[in-house]
Structures are given as structure tokens and as C-alpha cells.
């Protein structure tokens, strides 16, 4: 019998509710209505970012949010609060002639929402498009995202969410 790849096991656990069950003490989004609300506001935030409306993109974020981008990303690091996130998002758009960051899939996992994102950018002065598929993981509390952790590797994001859920349990 073949073993399931780690990513499949993580996805099955998260989709089956195991992540949610393990993180009940961490203010999870217990209802599908809360999850649907989180998906809706995140879709709106990505759309706002795509049209260059940074203020609207910040709407679902707690004023004290901790926003972390991988060090391999331009401007990668940790940013704090709306001011820090505004600085990062503005910087990240500055070198692009055109860009889009489209959410492809939302995976609820307790008080977290994993978003698989397809980013497509054309740097200024270039006719070449660059594409990347990544994952953003938002942690929600009281209806607002209190942290965002970006991952260049989607499988790493799912492993991180599962590990965080297990540690919380």
C-alpha cells in the first residue's frame, strides 16, 4: 500500500475539520457563516489590492496586524500594524507596471484561512510576465485578521497550519 504524500494528509486533516477541532481554544471561526465572511472580505481585499486601493485592502485587517513575507520575496520580512502593511504593499507594487494577485482557493483551518494565490506581475520596463503560485495564511480573531504569514511553497503553508493547530491543541 502506498503512503499518502504529506500534503494530502494535511489537506485531508484540515478539510475534515481536524485543524478546527484542535484550535478551539484559539478563537476559531466555528461556523461556516464566519468562514464565508472571512472568504468574502479576503476576496474583496485581494480585488482592492489589484486595483491599487491599499486602504480598502487593509479593511479586513486588525489595526495591530503582524504581516510576514518570506525573506526571499522583495521586501520580505515582518511588518506591524496598518502603517507597516501599507508600506510593504505600496513598496511591492512600486516596481510593477502591471500586477494581479488572484485567490484560487480558500481552505478554512480553525481560526486560520489558507489562501492559495496566483500572482502575476510585469515589472516596469519589461514586457515579460512573471508568475508565482503561493499561499497566504490569515489568522482571525473577532472577525479581523490579526496576522498574515505568506509562503512561497503552498505545501509548507499547509504543514505550518497543521503544526500550529497541533501545538495549540
N, C-alpha and C positions, 0 to 999 in steps of 0.2 A: 504494500500500500504506500502510495506517495504521501509525503508530508505536505501540508498546506504551506505555501510561502508565508513568511511573517506578515506581509502586508495584508494578505487575505484574512488571516486570523484577526488582525487588528480591526480591519473593516467590519468583519462579522461581529466582533465584540461590541464595537461602537454602534453599529446599526441595530443590533439586537437589544440595546439598552443597557448593556453591562457597564459602559462608561458612565451612564447617567446614574445607575444604581450605586456605583462606588463613590460618586461625588456628591451624594445628597447633603452632606454636612457643609458643602462649599457653595450654598445658594444656587442650586441648579435651576435650569429652566425646566420645570416639571411638566408643563403642559405643552401640547402641540400648538396651542394658541400663542404661547410665549416664544416658542421656536419659530413659528410662522412670522411673528412680529420681528424677531431678530433677522430673519432672512429678508423680510421686506425692507427694513431700514438699511441693511447692508447692501442690498441691490441698489437702493437709492443713493447710498454713499459712493459706490463704485461709479454709478452713472454721473454723479456730480463731479467726481474726480476727472472722469473722461472729458467732461465739457469745460474743465478748468475752474469749477466752482469749489474752491477749497473750503470755504466757510460752510457750505452745505454738506460737504464730505465729512466734516467734523461732527455733524449733528448727532449721530448715534454714540459718540464717544464721551465718556466721563471727562469732566474738566481736568482731572488728575491722571489721565491715562498714561500707562507706560507702553511705549511703542518701540519694538525691537526689530531691526532689519539685520539680515546676515552680514557679516563683515565683508564677504565677497561682493556684496551689492555696492554700487556707487553711493557713498554717503552712509554706508552701513554702520550700525551702532544703535544705542538706545536713546530715545527721546522722551521727554516728560511733559505732560500737560498739552493743552491745545496749542500753546505757543511753540513748543518743541515739534509737535507733529506738523504744524503749519510750515515751519522752517524746513523740515525734511521733505514734505510733499512738494513745496514750492521749488526746492533745490532739485528734486528728482525730475521735475518737468522742465527745468530750465534748459537742459541740453537737447531737448527733443523738438523736432519740427512737428511731429505728429505722434500721438500715443493712444493706446486703449488698454484698459485693464478690465477684462471681462470675467465675471464669476461664471464658472462652468458647472459647479456642483457645491451644494451645501450639505455638510454632514454634522447633525447635532450630536454632541457628546457631553451630556450633563450640562454644566453651566458654560460649556465652550461650544463654539461653532467653527468648524473647519471649513474653509472656503478654498476650493481648487480654482485657481485663477490662470487665465491665458492672457499674458501680457504681450503686446505687440508695439514696438517703438521704431520710429525712424529718426535717427539723430540729425540735428541741424547740419546742413551742408552735405548730406548724404542722400542717395536715392535708394539705399539698401535698408530693408526692414530687418529688425531683429525680433525673434520670438522666444518666449520662455513660458513654460508651464510650471507654476509654483503653488504654494499653499500658504494661506494666512490663517492663523488661529486666533480667534477673539474669545476672551473670557468676559462673561456678562455678570453683572451684579445690579439688581434693582432696575433692570431694563436698559442699562447702559454698558457699553464695552469699557472695561476697566484696564484691559491690556490687549495688546496685539503682538503676536510673535510670528514673523514671516520665516518661511523655509524655502530654500532653493529646491529641495527634494520633497516631493509630496509624501513619500513613504516615511521619511524622517518625521514629518509633521504628525502623521497618524501614530507612529511609535511614541512620540513625545506626549501626545494627548493620552494615550493608553497608560504610559508610565506615570504621568501626573495624576491620572484617575486612581491608579493602584496605590500611589503614595498617599493620596487623600483618604482612601478607604481604610 
